[in-house]
Each structure stands twice: as structure tokens, then as C-alpha cells.
């Protein structure tokens, strides 16, 4: 089997590792900037695609499909980001007789439109947030609808994602300006300025459910992930299970709701259904992501299932090999995203070569990184270096393991957010699991600076480091990847 990979960085490396374990031949479609990348060094073959910027390379449907055909690939895997939720790519791949690792173009279109996705959720008897999703576009009508919903409200781009085309409006006085700004950003980001209005939930939690669906109509869930730790709508730390839900009745209701939405949408392959939970414990459908998620590793760690391998399995039309009762979640998993950015300077991106990059290996530690020592971080793409993922029998143990793992991971030559991530592990509100999507703005209102630790935090840090010193951890200056299928007990 030949697999064309239309992506870069840590996700390209992750797909290549899965191909290696499956015995598939990986062909990396890379831009000029990535010709000497870690993914290029690991792939069985490489095909250069024109350009350096995302728009010139990874976002060009015709270029990607032409290169995949040139590679004589059977599969085309888009990873996440770039063209991973692009219906045009799915249609072009089908015409070229490529098996796209993901759902069909029709499903991508249906769920990529947030208004249509909302209607699917309603048809599946899943709660949705009060909103205006009508066809009005004039400011006066929309302002009246916003007043009817009740401020604060959120203006959202219908074709949006990643916080683009989104504005929070707290009063009618600022509505007009925010509406104009949201439409402008939506048009620039998605070539579609259509927006809708939604009630703004105060201090919600962000929960998502991993699902998988086969072509025979069976849909399974792999429990939930807590994704409330966000900066500018981008997730920073994820975990499973949620410290609030655990394995509760509410968890059951949300996971079952996710399955109903996927079935109603006619979904196939892996995907993620996202929800918000308000302060009273009510949950609401948010959106459906039709791709692999950055945070898929925490689900893999608690469920022991390789989601990338499963994607290939389902892309071939095979039936899911389990029943729901056979899917188990055990222990606790955490993921922290490591970025080349300076938290003390308003998270300014950092570029240049990695003078040193040493990963702190040890039991139940996983590093999904897209770089090695000597590689260079450029200004052309996202600043994420990779993800640190840890597992432990309990959340309390895992917070210590993550803190120690971050402390022992060494990056020189670039600024990183590692100290910022460590401070989150030390934060009392986070450790108690009492966070919301506003956690970072509430706890880090000003530019981050390494905190003066309290006695309690010093004791936590000391205990975490002393426990890890007994775990047999070691260093390695290359990618560390552990298949969840082979995860020890």
C-alpha cells in the first residue's frame, strides 16, 4: 500500500510512524521549506511540491492531487489543518481514484457548514445553543436578533474554524463594529463572509468526543476529552477523562449524543463532536470536526487504540472490529502543546535552528514532535514544535508526571512555552479541575512571567521531580513515539 501524506511537522511524522507499523510505503508531499524536515527524513519517498507558503503548497488542491497521482498512491492522508476538511480535495481525490483518509465530500460540506451541522444535531435530539441562523445579512435585522437572544452573544463565521471570523459582543453599542470585523475576517479566511449569531455562554467547559464510523453504519465513541485550556480559541492542554465528568452519567449522555449526531450525519471514518457545558451542567452541541484532531493522542493513551491505523482501516471500507462495550478507558492522559514562542513577550513566535532538542523519555511518556536537534523553525508555518503526552493511573499522578516530563525536556536556540506549560501544571485551579475556557485569561491576564512559587507549589514540584527520578527516565535527541497498541499496563 502506498500512502501520499499531504502535510508537515508532527502530524506528518505521526502518519509515517503508523505507515511503518502497518507495512505501508509513505510518500511525503512537501513544500520547498520542508525538503530537509524530520518527516522528509523518515518518509520512504518524497515528492516536492511548488512554493514555500501554505497557499502555494499544502493548500493547493490541484497540486496535492497531482503529486499523489504521481506517487502512484492508493491513499491520500491530509492529516489535520490545511486541506483536511476541504470538500474540493475529497471530490478531486475521488475523481483521481485515490482513497482519501476521511469522510466524503458531501459529509464534509454538510458538517463544515455550522448552520447545517447545528440542524443535524437538532434532528438527532441533541441540545444546541440559542442562536439566530436565518438568512438576514443587514446590520439592523441582525442587531434586533442579537437583542432577542440576549447579550452577550457570539458572532461566528458559518465556514469558520480556529477562532477566525468570531467576535464576542457584550452590548448593543459595540455590535455594529464587531459585526463588520467578523464578516471581514471570515471573507479573508474562508472566502465566505456569511455569519450567524449565538448566545455566549459564560465560563463554559469545552468537551469533545472522539468517534469512529464504518461504512456499514456502526458508530462507536472513544469517550471524551477536556479541552478547556485555550488561548485565543486554540487549545493548549487537553486531557482524558475530563476532571469534571469522569465516568459519570453526564459523560454517558454526551458520548451518546455524539454517536447520534454522527449517525444522523451519515458520517464515516474517525471524527470529533464538540460540546460546551455551562455552569449548571447543561451541555450543547458546538461543532463536528471531520478530521483527525491534534489532541487524538490522549484518547489513544487511555483507550489503547491507534486512531491513525483505524483511519486507514475504515478508509478501505472495513467494519469496525469492536462493539461499544469492548471500548474501555483506563487511567488518565494529558497532552501539552509545545510551541516555539515567547510567553513573556505576548507569545511572539520564535524562529531559527534548534541548537539542542532533548526529549525526556520514560515510562508512559510520549513525544509527538516534528523536529530534531539541528532542524530549523521557519516563519512560514504554525509555531508548534510538538506534543508531550503522559499517562498515569490517576489524574493527580499524571499532573506530577507531566510537570516532571516538561522540566526534563530541553530546547535551546529558540524560545518555547515550556515554562508556561509548567506553570499551568502548578496552578491550583487547574489541579482542582475547576477550569473553564476563560482559565488562561483569568489566571494569566498580563504577559506571562515565571512565577514565584508558593510553598505548596514548591512541594508539588519537588515531589514530582523526586518521583520521576525513580522511573528510569532518560534523554534522546530524536523523535520518541510509542504505539498505543503496544502501551504497557
DADA-V314512 format. One record per pair of residues at least 6 apart in sequence whose C-alpha atoms are under 8 Angstrom apart, sorted by the first residue. I is the first residue (numbers start at 1). J is the second residue. D is the distance in Angstrom with one decimal. If there is no record, write none. Layout:
i j d
I J D
I J D
This chain:
i j d
1 23 7.8
1 24 5.0
1 25 6.1
1 73 7.5
1 74 6.4
1 75 7.8
2 24 5.9
2 25 4.8
2 26 6.1
2 27 7.2
2 71 8.0
2 72 7.2
2 73 4.6
2 74 5.4
2 75 6.5
3 19 7.8
3 24 6.9
3 25 6.0
3 26 5.0
3 27 5.9
3 73 5.3
3 74 6.1
3 75 4.7
3 76 5.9
3 77 7.1
4 26 6.3
4 27 4.8
4 28 5.9
4 29 6.7
4 68 5.5
4 71 7.0
4 73 5.7
4 74 7.8
4 75 6.1
4 76 4.8
4 77 6.2
5 12 6.7
5 15 7.6
5 26 7.1
5 27 6.1
5 28 5.0
5 29 5.8
5 76 6.0
5 77 5.0
5 78 6.1
5 79 7.4
6 12 7.8
6 28 6.7
6 29 5.3
6 30 7.2
6 58 6.6
6 64 6.7
6 76 7.2
6 77 6.2
6 78 4.9
6 79 7.0
7 28 7.7
7 29 7.0
7 30 7.1
7 58 6.6
7 78 6.0
7 79 6.1
7 80 7.7
7 82 7.5
8 30 7.0
8 34 7.4
8 39 6.9
8 370 7.9
9 37 7.8
9 38 7.6
9 39 6.6
9 369 7.4
9 370 4.3
9 371 7.1
9 385 7.7
10 39 7.8
10 368 5.9
10 369 4.9
10 370 3.7
10 371 7.5
10 385 7.4
10 386 5.9
11 79 6.2
11 80 7.3
11 294 7.8
11 368 7.9
11 370 7.4
12 28 7.8
12 39 6.0
12 79 6.9
12 370 7.8
13 38 7.4
13 39 5.0
13 42 7.4
13 368 7.9
13 369 7.7
13 370 6.3
14 368 6.9
15 79 7.6
15 308 6.7
16 26 6.0
16 39 7.6
16 42 7.2
16 43 6.3
17 481 7.8
18 308 6.5
18 309 6.1
19 25 6.5
19 26 6.3
19 309 7.9
20 26 7.8
22 309 7.5
25 44 6.1
25 45 8.0
26 43 5.4
26 44 5.2
26 45 6.4
27 43 6.0
27 44 6.0
27 45 4.6
27 46 5.3
27 47 7.1
27 71 7.0
27 73 8.0
28 39 7.4
28 40 6.5
28 43 6.1
28 44 7.9
28 45 6.3
28 46 4.7
28 47 6.2
29 46 6.1
29 47 5.0
29 48 5.9
29 49 6.4
29 64 7.4
29 67 7.0
29 68 7.6
30 40 7.6
30 46 7.1
30 47 6.3
30 48 5.1
30 49 5.8
30 57 7.8
30 58 7.8
31 48 5.9
31 49 5.2
31 50 6.2
31 51 6.1
31 52 5.7
31 53 8.0
31 57 5.8
31 58 7.3
32 48 6.7
32 49 7.0
32 50 6.7
32 51 6.0
32 52 5.3
33 52 5.5
33 378 8.0
34 40 7.2
35 48 7.2
37 370 8.0
37 371 7.2
37 375 6.9
38 370 6.3
38 371 5.7
38 372 6.7
38 375 7.7
39 370 7.0
40 46 6.4
47 67 7.0
47 71 7.6
49 57 6.1
49 63 7.0
49 64 7.6
49 67 7.3
50 56 6.6
50 57 5.9
50 63 8.0
51 57 5.5
52 380 7.3
53 380 5.8
53 381 7.7
54 82 7.7
54 380 7.3
54 381 7.2
57 63 7.3
57 64 7.8
58 64 7.0
58 82 6.2
58 83 7.2
59 82 5.7
59 83 5.9
61 83 7.6
61 88 7.2
61 89 5.6
61 92 7.6
62 92 7.8
65 89 7.7
65 92 6.9
65 93 6.3
65 96 7.5
68 76 6.8
69 96 7.3
69 98 7.9
73 98 7.1
74 97 8.0
74 98 5.6
74 99 6.0
75 98 5.7
75 99 4.6
75 100 5.8
75 101 6.7
76 93 7.7
76 98 6.4
76 99 6.0
76 100 4.9
76 101 6.1
77 100 6.2
77 101 5.1
77 102 7.8
78 84 4.9
78 100 7.9
78 101 7.3
79 291 7.4
79 292 6.5
80 291 6.2
80 292 5.9
80 293 6.6
80 294 7.2
83 89 6.8
84 290 7.9
84 291 6.2
85 108 6.3
85 112 7.4
85 289 7.9
85 290 6.1
85 291 6.5
86 105 7.7
86 108 6.9
87 104 7.6
87 105 4.4
87 106 7.2
87 108 5.6
87 109 6.0
88 105 7.0
89 105 7.9
90 100 6.5
90 103 8.0
90 104 6.2
90 105 5.0
91 104 7.8
91 105 5.8
93 99 6.9
93 100 6.4
94 100 7.5
99 315 6.7
99 316 7.7
100 315 7.1
101 269 7.7
101 311 6.2
101 312 6.3
101 315 5.5
102 268 7.3
102 269 5.6
102 270 7.1
102 290 7.2
102 291 6.4
102 311 7.2
102 315 6.9
103 267 6.7
103 268 5.3
103 269 5.9
103 290 6.9
104 268 7.7
107 265 7.1
107 266 7.3
107 267 6.6
108 290 6.4
110 116 6.0
110 117 6.4
110 265 7.8
111 117 4.8
111 265 7.7
111 287 7.8
111 288 6.2
111 289 7.6
111 290 7.5
112 159 6.3
112 288 7.6
112 289 7.7
112 290 7.9
113 158 5.6
113 159 5.5
114 158 5.2
114 159 6.6
114 160 7.9
114 287 6.7
115 133 6.4
115 158 6.5
115 196 7.9
117 287 6.8
117 288 7.1
118 128 6.9
118 285 7.4
118 286 7.7
118 287 7.4
120 261 6.7
120 264 6.5
120 265 6.5
121 127 7.3
121 128 7.3
121 261 5.4
121 264 7.8
121 285 6.9
122 128 6.8
123 264 7.5
124 257 7.8
124 260 5.7
124 261 5.6
124 264 6.1
125 257 8.0
126 257 6.0
126 260 8.0
126 261 7.5
126 284 7.3
126 285 6.8
127 283 6.9
127 284 5.0
127 285 6.1
128 284 4.7
128 285 5.1
128 286 7.3
129 198 6.7
129 199 6.4
129 284 5.8
129 285 7.1
129 286 7.8
130 149 6.9
130 198 6.0
130 199 5.6
131 149 6.7
131 196 7.6
131 197 5.4
131 198 4.1
131 199 5.9
132 145 6.6
132 146 7.7
132 149 7.7
132 196 6.0
132 197 5.0
132 198 6.4
133 196 5.3
133 197 6.7
134 196 7.5
136 142 6.7
137 194 7.9
139 176 6.7
139 179 7.8
143 172 7.2
143 175 6.9
143 176 7.7
146 153 6.8
146 197 6.8
147 172 7.4
149 198 7.6
149 199 6.3
150 199 7.1
151 169 7.1
151 170 5.6
151 171 5.9
151 172 7.7
151 199 7.3
151 200 7.5
152 168 7.1
152 169 5.5
152 170 4.2
152 171 6.4
152 199 6.7
152 200 5.4
153 168 6.0
153 169 5.4
153 170 6.6
153 197 6.8
153 198 5.6
153 199 4.5
153 200 4.5
154 166 6.9
154 167 5.7
154 168 4.5
154 169 6.1
154 197 5.8
154 198 5.1
154 199 6.1
154 200 5.5
155 165 7.7
155 166 5.5
155 167 5.1
155 168 6.4
155 169 7.5
155 178 7.9
155 179 6.9
155 182 6.9
155 195 6.7
155 196 6.0
155 197 4.8
155 198 6.5
156 165 5.9
156 166 4.6
156 167 6.8
156 182 7.2
156 195 5.4
156 196 5.5
156 197 6.3
156 198 7.5
157 164 7.4
157 165 5.0
157 166 6.3
157 182 7.2
157 183 7.3
157 186 5.7
157 193 6.8
157 194 5.9
157 195 4.4
157 196 6.5
158 192 8.0
158 193 8.0
158 194 5.7
158 195 5.2
158 196 6.5
159 186 7.7
159 190 6.5
159 192 6.8
159 194 7.6
160 166 7.9
160 186 6.9
160 190 7.0
162 233 6.3
162 234 6.4
163 232 6.9
163 233 5.3
163 234 7.5
164 185 6.6
164 186 6.5
164 189 7.0
165 181 7.7
165 182 4.5
165 183 6.5
165 184 7.6
165 185 5.0
165 186 4.4
165 189 7.7
166 182 5.8
167 178 6.2
167 179 7.6
167 181 8.0
167 182 6.1
168 178 7.9
168 200 7.4
169 175 6.1
169 178 7.0
182 193 7.9
182 195 7.8
183 193 4.8
183 194 6.8
183 195 6.8
184 193 6.6
185 193 7.6
186 192 6.0
186 193 4.9
186 194 7.4
186 195 8.0
187 193 4.3
187 194 7.9
201 278 6.6
202 278 7.2
202 279 7.9
203 278 7.0
203 279 7.1
203 436 5.2
203 437 6.1
203 438 6.0
204 276 6.0
204 277 5.3
204 278 4.7
204 279 6.5
204 436 5.4
204 437 6.0
204 438 8.0
205 226 7.7
205 227 7.7
205 228 5.4
205 276 5.6
205 277 5.1
205 278 6.7
205 435 7.3
205 436 4.7
205 437 5.7
206 226 6.2
206 227 5.3
206 228 4.8
206 274 7.4
206 275 6.0
206 276 4.9
206 277 6.6
206 436 7.4
206 437 6.6
207 224 6.6
207 225 5.8
207 226 4.9
207 227 5.9
207 228 7.3
207 242 7.8
207 274 6.0
207 275 5.2
207 276 6.1
207 277 7.4
208 224 5.5
208 225 5.3
208 226 6.7
208 227 7.3
208 272 6.4
208 273 5.6
208 274 4.1
208 275 5.8
209 221 6.9
209 222 6.9
209 223 5.8
209 224 4.4
209 225 6.3
209 254 7.7
209 255 6.2
209 258 6.5
209 272 5.5
209 273 5.2
209 274 6.3
210 221 5.7
210 222 5.3
210 223 6.3
210 224 6.5
210 225 7.8
210 270 7.5
210 271 6.1
210 272 4.7
210 273 6.7
210 299 7.6
211 219 6.9
211 220 5.6
211 221 4.3
211 222 6.0
211 258 7.4
211 259 7.0
211 262 7.9
211 270 5.8
211 271 5.4
211 272 5.9
211 273 7.5
212 219 5.7
212 220 5.4
212 221 6.5
212 268 7.1
212 269 5.5
212 270 4.1
212 271 6.2
213 219 4.3
213 220 6.4
213 262 7.8
213 267 6.3
213 268 4.7
213 269 5.1
213 270 6.3
213 314 7.7
213 320 7.3
214 268 5.4
214 269 6.0
214 314 5.9
214 317 6.8
214 318 6.8
214 319 5.6
214 320 5.9
215 268 6.1
215 314 7.6
215 317 5.8
215 318 7.3
215 319 7.0
216 319 6.6
217 263 7.2
217 266 7.6
217 268 7.9
218 319 7.9
218 320 7.2
219 259 6.1
219 262 7.2
219 263 6.8
220 259 6.7
220 323 7.5
220 324 5.8
221 255 6.4
221 256 7.8
221 258 7.6
221 259 6.5
221 324 7.3
222 299 6.9
222 303 7.0
222 327 6.7
222 328 7.9
222 329 7.8
223 241 7.5
223 251 7.8
223 255 6.2
223 299 7.7
223 329 7.3
224 240 6.3
224 241 6.1
224 242 6.9
224 251 7.4
224 255 7.0
224 299 7.9
225 238 6.7
225 239 5.5
225 240 4.7
225 241 5.9
225 242 5.9
225 298 7.6
225 299 7.3
226 238 5.6
226 239 5.2
226 240 6.2
226 241 6.9
226 242 4.8
226 243 7.7
227 235 6.3
227 236 8.0
227 237 6.7
227 238 4.8
227 239 6.9
228 235 7.2
228 237 7.8
228 238 7.5
228 435 7.0
228 436 5.5
228 437 4.5
228 438 7.9
228 439 7.7
229 235 5.9
229 236 5.8
229 237 5.5
229 238 7.1
229 435 7.6
229 436 7.1
229 437 5.8
229 438 7.7
229 439 6.4
229 440 6.8
230 236 5.4
230 237 7.4
230 437 6.1
230 438 7.6
230 439 7.7
230 440 6.8
231 440 6.6
231 441 7.8
236 336 6.1
236 337 5.5
237 334 7.3
237 335 5.6
237 336 4.7
237 337 6.5
238 295 6.7
238 298 7.5
238 334 5.9
238 335 5.2
238 336 6.8
239 298 6.2
239 332 7.4
239 333 5.5
239 334 4.4
239 335 6.2
240 298 6.1
240 299 6.7
240 302 7.2
240 332 5.8
240 333 5.4
240 334 6.8
241 247 7.5
241 332 6.2
241 333 7.4
243 395 7.9
243 433 5.4
244 433 6.6
244 434 7.7
245 251 5.5
254 283 7.5
258 273 5.7
261 273 7.9
262 273 8.0
268 314 7.8
269 311 6.0
269 314 5.6
269 315 6.6
270 290 7.4
270 291 6.7
270 292 6.8
270 307 7.6
270 310 7.8
270 311 6.2
271 288 7.4
271 289 5.9
271 290 5.0
271 291 5.4
271 292 6.3
271 293 7.9
272 288 5.8
272 289 5.1
272 290 6.7
272 291 7.4
272 292 7.8
272 293 7.4
273 285 7.7
273 286 7.7
273 287 6.1
273 288 4.5
273 289 6.4
274 285 6.3
274 286 5.3
274 287 5.3
274 288 6.1
274 289 7.7
275 283 6.5
275 284 5.4
275 285 4.6
275 286 4.8
275 287 7.1
276 283 5.6
276 284 5.3
276 285 6.7
276 286 6.4
277 283 4.3
277 284 6.4
292 308 7.9
295 335 7.0
296 307 7.4
297 335 7.5
297 389 7.1
298 333 5.2
298 334 6.1
298 335 6.3
298 389 7.0
299 305 7.8
299 333 7.6
300 306 5.8
300 307 6.8
300 484 5.8
301 333 6.2
301 391 6.7
301 484 5.9
301 487 7.7
302 328 7.9
302 329 5.1
302 330 5.2
302 331 6.1
302 332 6.3
302 333 6.2
302 391 7.6
303 327 6.9
303 328 5.7
303 329 4.8
303 330 6.7
304 484 4.8
304 485 5.4
304 486 7.8
304 487 6.8
305 484 5.9
305 485 5.7
306 483 7.0
306 484 5.8
306 485 6.2
314 320 7.3
330 393 7.3
331 391 7.1
331 392 5.8
331 393 4.1
331 394 5.5
331 395 7.6
332 391 5.6
332 392 5.5
332 393 5.9
332 394 5.6
332 395 5.5
332 398 6.8
333 389 7.0
333 390 5.6
333 391 4.4
333 392 6.7
333 395 7.7
333 398 7.1
334 389 5.6
334 390 5.4
334 391 6.6
334 398 7.2
334 399 7.8
334 402 7.3
335 387 6.5
335 388 5.6
335 389 4.4
335 390 6.7
336 387 5.7
336 388 5.3
336 389 6.5
336 421 7.0
337 384 7.0
337 385 7.8
337 386 6.1
337 387 4.6
337 388 6.5
338 384 5.9
338 385 5.6
338 386 5.5
338 387 5.7
338 388 7.2
338 416 6.9
338 417 6.2
338 418 6.4
339 383 5.4
339 384 4.2
339 385 5.3
339 386 7.2
339 416 5.6
339 417 5.8
339 418 7.9
340 349 5.9
340 350 5.2
340 351 7.1
340 377 7.8
340 383 5.2
340 384 6.2
340 385 6.3
340 414 6.4
340 415 5.7
340 416 4.5
340 417 6.8
341 347 5.2
341 348 5.3
341 349 4.1
341 350 4.9
341 383 7.0
341 414 7.8
341 415 5.5
341 416 4.9
341 417 6.0
342 348 5.2
342 349 6.5
342 350 6.8
342 415 5.3
342 416 5.7
342 417 6.2
343 416 7.6
343 417 5.9
343 420 6.8
343 447 6.8
343 448 5.5
343 449 7.4
344 447 5.6
344 448 4.8
344 449 5.4
345 447 6.6
345 448 7.7
346 447 5.7
346 448 7.5
347 417 8.0
349 383 6.4
350 377 7.7
350 383 7.6
350 414 6.0
350 415 5.8
350 416 7.6
351 376 7.4
351 377 5.0
351 378 5.4
351 379 6.3
351 414 6.6
352 376 5.2
352 377 5.2
352 378 6.4
352 413 7.2
352 414 6.7
353 374 5.9
353 375 5.6
353 376 4.0
353 377 6.1
353 413 6.3
353 414 7.2
354 372 7.4
354 373 5.3
354 374 5.1
354 375 5.7
354 376 6.0
354 377 7.6
354 411 7.0
354 412 6.1
354 413 5.1
354 414 6.4
355 373 6.2
355 374 5.9
355 411 7.6
355 412 5.3
355 413 4.8
355 414 8.0
356 373 5.1
356 374 7.1
356 410 7.0
356 411 5.5
356 412 4.8
356 413 6.8
356 477 7.9
357 372 6.2
357 373 4.8
357 409 7.8
357 410 5.6
357 411 4.6
357 412 6.6
357 477 5.7
357 478 7.8
358 373 7.6
358 409 5.9
358 410 5.0
358 411 6.6
358 475 6.0
358 476 5.4
358 477 4.4
358 478 7.2
359 367 7.5
359 408 7.5
359 409 5.0
359 410 6.6
359 475 5.5
359 476 5.3
359 477 6.0
359 478 7.3
359 479 7.9
359 480 7.6
360 405 6.0
360 406 7.9
360 408 5.4
360 409 5.1
360 410 7.9
360 473 6.5
360 474 5.7
360 475 4.8
360 476 6.8
361 405 8.0
361 473 5.3
361 474 5.0
361 475 5.6
361 476 6.8
361 480 7.4
362 471 6.7
362 472 6.1
362 473 4.0
362 474 6.3
363 471 6.8
363 472 7.5
363 473 7.1
364 390 5.6
364 391 5.2
364 392 7.1
364 487 7.8
365 388 7.4
365 389 5.9
365 390 4.6
365 391 6.7
365 405 7.6
366 388 6.1
366 389 5.0
366 390 6.2
366 480 6.4
366 481 5.9
366 482 6.2
367 386 7.2
367 387 5.9
367 388 4.9
367 389 6.2
367 479 6.7
367 480 5.1
367 481 5.9
368 386 5.5
368 387 5.1
368 388 6.6
368 389 7.9
368 479 7.0
368 480 6.8
368 481 6.3
369 385 6.0
369 386 3.9
369 387 6.1
369 479 6.1
369 480 7.7
370 385 6.0
370 386 5.9
370 479 7.7
371 385 6.5
371 386 7.7
371 478 7.9
371 479 7.6
372 477 6.5
372 478 5.4
372 479 6.9
373 477 6.4
373 478 7.3
377 383 7.5
388 402 7.9
388 405 7.9
388 406 7.6
389 402 7.6
390 398 6.7
390 401 6.8
390 402 6.0
391 398 5.9
391 401 7.8
392 398 4.9
392 401 7.6
396 431 7.8
399 425 6.2
399 431 7.6
400 425 7.9
400 460 7.5
400 461 7.5
400 463 7.7
400 464 4.6
400 465 7.8
401 464 6.5
401 468 6.8
402 425 7.6
403 422 5.7
403 425 6.1
403 426 8.0
403 461 7.4
403 464 6.9
404 461 7.8
404 464 5.8
404 465 5.4
404 468 6.5
406 418 6.5
406 421 7.8
406 422 6.7
407 418 7.9
407 422 7.4
419 450 6.9
420 448 7.3
420 450 7.4
423 450 7.6
423 451 7.5
424 430 6.7
425 431 6.8
426 457 5.9
426 460 7.4
426 461 7.6
427 457 8.0
429 435 6.4
